[in-house]
Amino acid sequence: MATYLVTGASSGIGEGLVRALVARGDRVWGLARRSDRLSELATVLGPERFGFFRCDVARQDEVDAVKGALDHEGIRPEVVILNAGINPERLGGDFSIREFEQVVRVNLLGALTWVDFFLPRFRLAGRGQFVGISSLAAFRGDGRWVGYCASKAALTRAFEALRGRHAAEGVTFTTIHLGAVVTGMGVESRSFFRLERDEAVRRILRAADRRVDSITIPRPLRLAVELMRLIPDRHFSRMVGATFGTAPQRRRSNAGSVELQ
Ligand SMILES: NC(=O)c1ccc[n+]([C@@H]2O[C@H](COP(=O)([O-])OP(=O)(O)OC[C@H]3O[C@@H](n4cnc5c(N)ncnc54)[C@H](OP(=O)(O)O)[C@@H]3O)[C@@H](O)[C@H]2O)c1
């Protein structure tokens, strides 16, 4: 039995991870903004198995309050799963730096702030694991999602660098590059490789238990993504949009040139 902390525990993959971990006997702490959902989960799973803190990981004051509470209550997870994520972008809108900033605050900084907090403790203990829930979007900019691709690519690179830096200290950085899953942000995807939530959760936990450095789920998609690097960006974005949903539309600009929107 181990103690886990899972961000984004109120729905989707995070909720699935919580349920699976509790079912196999682990103690789990969850973070998210919707405390009503976390509270329902605690009622179902039992408060002695699942505890939670309401926390917007993009808000420094809330993050600091939870860090204080974790210390105060002596909660010391051995595995921290950084799963909270958003992808609000939709094609057709203009690029928005505010939206980009919010995506980075949640998907990147909202993950790395927990590395900042737990890493010194893990190094002292000589063990501990971070599991970063990244995405296939980390491997290639995709015209549908500017902030999402950039935030996941940065998370993947940060984990690579941290892994290299702390390799000899007993701290594991596991990066999960997920393809489409039938949950929150993946429900609209038409990917042939789309996984049901519980299957995705099973594969994530198997990779985490094996302490792998980095994995793509499902595996064959990594090769497919590498091969697709041969396709020019403009064609790639139209192709994935047409295949998996929300394809870029062509429109005529004021200057008369054709643009993607
Ligand atoms: N589904 C897919 O196809 C897919 C594919 C590749 C990667 N992923 C990654 O998998 C992770 C989970 O995705 P999902 O599909 O399960 O999404 P989801 O169902 O929308 O769940 C997202 C979770 O993140 C939490 N969250 C969002 N913003 C937050 C914030 N500011 N502070 C704290 N928690 C926040 C949400 O809780 P509250 O709203 O209660 O805060 C929720 O529990 C994400 O990192 C996503 O990028 C998903």
The ligand as an SDF file (V2000), in Angstrom:
LIG
                    3D

 48 52  0  0  0  0  0  0  0  0999 V2000
   -9.1390   12.7970  -22.4570 N   0  0  0  0  0  0  0  0  0  0  0  0
   -8.1870   12.7410  -23.3760 C   0  0  0  0  0  0  0  0  0  0  0  0
   -8.4210   12.3780  -24.5350 O   0  0  0  0  0  0  0  0  0  0  0  0
   -6.7620   13.0950  -23.0050 C   0  0  0  0  0  0  0  0  0  0  0  0
   -5.7480   12.8400  -23.9350 C   0  0  0  0  0  0  0  0  0  0  0  0
   -4.4280   13.1680  -23.6280 C   0  0  0  0  0  0  0  0  0  0  0  0
   -4.1300   13.7170  -22.3930 C   0  0  0  0  0  0  0  0  0  0  0  0
   -5.1360   13.9540  -21.4960 N   0  0  0  0  0  0  0  0  0  0  0  0
   -4.7820   14.5720  -20.2220 C   0  0  0  0  0  0  0  0  0  0  0  0
   -5.3640   13.8570  -19.1560 O   0  0  0  0  0  0  0  0  0  0  0  0
   -5.6400   14.7520  -18.0720 C   0  0  0  0  0  0  0  0  0  0  0  0
   -7.0710   14.5620  -17.6310 C   0  0  0  0  0  0  0  0  0  0  0  0
   -7.9420   14.8220  -18.7230 O   0  0  0  0  0  0  0  0  0  0  0  0
   -9.4750   14.3750  -18.7250 P   0  0  0  0  0  0  0  0  0  0  0  0
   -9.8310   13.9990  -20.0930 O   0  0  0  0  0  0  0  0  0  0  0  0
   -9.7170   13.4490  -17.6090 O   0  0  0  0  0  0  0  0  0  0  0  0
  -10.1530   15.7950  -18.4460 O   0  0  0  0  0  0  0  0  0  0  0  0
  -11.4160   16.1670  -17.5470 P   0  0  0  0  0  0  0  0  0  0  0  0
  -12.3890   15.0600  -17.4790 O   0  0  0  0  0  0  0  0  0  0  0  0
  -11.8560   17.4920  -18.0610 O   0  0  0  0  0  0  0  0  0  0  0  0
  -10.7830   16.3340  -16.1020 O   0  0  0  0  0  0  0  0  0  0  0  0
   -9.8860   17.3590  -15.8320 C   0  0  0  0  0  0  0  0  0  0  0  0
   -9.6110   17.3730  -14.3410 C   0  0  0  0  0  0  0  0  0  0  0  0
   -8.7010   18.4620  -14.1000 O   0  0  0  0  0  0  0  0  0  0  0  0
   -9.2530   19.2690  -13.0770 C   0  0  0  0  0  0  0  0  0  0  0  0
   -8.8700   20.6720  -13.2670 N   0  0  0  0  0  0  0  0  0  0  0  0
   -9.0520   21.4550  -14.3580 C   0  0  0  0  0  0  0  0  0  0  0  0
   -8.6120   22.6930  -14.1100 N   0  0  0  0  0  0  0  0  0  0  0  0
   -8.1460   22.6940  -12.8280 C   0  0  0  0  0  0  0  0  0  0  0  0
   -7.5840   23.6840  -11.9940 C   0  0  0  0  0  0  0  0  0  0  0  0
   -7.4050   24.9410  -12.3940 N   0  0  0  0  0  0  0  0  0  0  0  0
   -7.2130   23.3310  -10.7390 N   0  0  0  0  0  0  0  0  0  0  0  0
   -7.4000   22.0620  -10.2890 C   0  0  0  0  0  0  0  0  0  0  0  0
   -7.9350   21.0740  -11.0400 N   0  0  0  0  0  0  0  0  0  0  0  0
   -8.3070   21.4040  -12.2890 C   0  0  0  0  0  0  0  0  0  0  0  0
  -10.7660   19.0990  -13.1830 C   0  0  0  0  0  0  0  0  0  0  0  0
  -11.3790   19.3190  -11.9270 O   0  0  0  0  0  0  0  0  0  0  0  0
  -12.2000   20.6500  -11.5240 P   0  0  0  0  0  0  0  0  0  0  0  0
  -12.9130   21.1230  -12.7470 O   0  0  0  0  0  0  0  0  0  0  0  0
  -13.1020   20.1520  -10.4360 O   0  0  0  0  0  0  0  0  0  0  0  0
  -11.1600   21.6030  -11.0300 O   0  0  0  0  0  0  0  0  0  0  0  0
  -10.8640   17.6210  -13.5250 C   0  0  0  0  0  0  0  0  0  0  0  0
  -10.8280   16.8460  -12.3520 O   0  0  0  0  0  0  0  0  0  0  0  0
   -5.3320   16.1590  -18.5820 C   0  0  0  0  0  0  0  0  0  0  0  0
   -4.0630   16.5680  -18.1500 O   0  0  0  0  0  0  0  0  0  0  0  0
   -5.3250   15.9850  -20.0940 C   0  0  0  0  0  0  0  0  0  0  0  0
   -4.5230   16.9280  -20.7310 O   0  0  0  0  0  0  0  0  0  0  0  0
   -6.4380   13.6640  -21.7750 C   0  0  0  0  0  0  0  0  0  0  0  0
  1  2  1  0
  2  3  2  0
  2  4  1  0
  4  5  1  0
  4 48  2  0
  5  6  2  0
  6  7  1  0
  7  8  2  0
  8  9  1  0
  8 48  1  0
  9 10  1  0
  9 46  1  0
 10 11  1  0
 11 12  1  0
 11 44  1  0
 12 13  1  0
 13 14  1  0
 14 15  2  0
 14 16  1  0
 14 17  1  0
 17 18  1  0
 18 19  2  0
 18 20  1  0
 18 21  1  0
 21 22  1  0
 22 23  1  0
 23 24  1  0
 23 42  1  0
 24 25  1  0
 25 26  1  0
 25 36  1  0
 26 27  1  0
 26 35  1  0
 27 28  2  0
 28 29  1  0
 29 30  1  0
 29 35  2  0
 30 31  1  0
 30 32  2  0
 32 33  1  0
 33 34  2  0
 34 35  1  0
 36 37  1  0
 36 42  1  0
 37 38  1  0
 38 39  2  0
 38 40  1  0
 38 41  1  0
 42 43  1  0
 44 45  1  0
 44 46  1  0
 46 47  1  0
M  CHG  2   8   1  16  -1
M  END
$$$$
